Amino acid sequence: MAKNIMLSNEAYEKLKFRKELENPDKSYSDVVLNLLENKNRKKTLLGLKKYFGVLKGDKEYGEVKKKLKEGWARWTKRYA
């Protein structure tokens, strides 16, 4: 059974953005259920995760990857 709900324009735009980011073919119900099921999950950078492999063909990919590894190594030595 479907129900109507009212959202503010801001809430609707954020929900719409999330739907387009995850999968434009999903229904809004699926997006809301996914958000509610994952509310206790550690936050992730969903957009970054989705597009993580985009740089692989880029010339700068190796350099960026190297700098990230160096930064991660420094961070783990400092805080681990």
N, C-alpha and C positions, 0 to 999 in steps of 0.2 A: 504494500500500500504506500503510495507516495504522499508526502506532506509538503506544503508550501512553508517556507521560512523567509523572514526578511533580514537582509544584511545591509550594513552601511555601505556606501560606495567604496570606502577604503577597504573594508573586509572583502567585498566582492572582487575588487581589483587584485588583491593579494591571492585570493583563491583562484582566480582566473590565471594569474601568472604561474602559480604552482602547478595548475593543471597543464598548461602549455609546456612547462619545464619537464614535468614527469612524462607525460604522454598525452598529446592532444586528442587521441581517440578515446581516452578514459572518460567516464562520466564524472560529474561533480560529486556524486555519491561515493564513487570509488576513491576519489581524492580525499574527501572528508574522512572516510573510514581509514584510509592509509595514515592520515595525519593523527587520528585518534589512537590507532594501534601503536604508533611509533612515538607517542608523546613522552614515554619514559626512556626511550632510546637516546643514547648520546647524540648530540647534534652533529651532523656532518655537513660538509659543503656540497650539497646536492648538485648544484650547477657545475662546480669544479670536478666532481666525481664523474659526472655525465660526459664532460668534454675532455677528460684527462688525456686521452690518447691523441688529441688533435695535433699536438706539436711534434709528433714523431717524424714527420716528413720535413720539418723545418730545420734550417741550418743551425739555428741557435739552440736546438733541443739538447744537444750534448753538453753545451756550455751551461745551460740552465740546470740540467740534471746534476752536473758536477758541483755547481755552487750549492744546490739544495743538499747534496750529500755532505759537503763540507760543513754547512750550517747545522745540519742535523747532528753531525759528529760533535761539533762544539757544544751544542745544546745538551746532548746526552752526557757529555763529560761534566758539564757544569751542574746539572740538576739530577742526575741519576745516582 
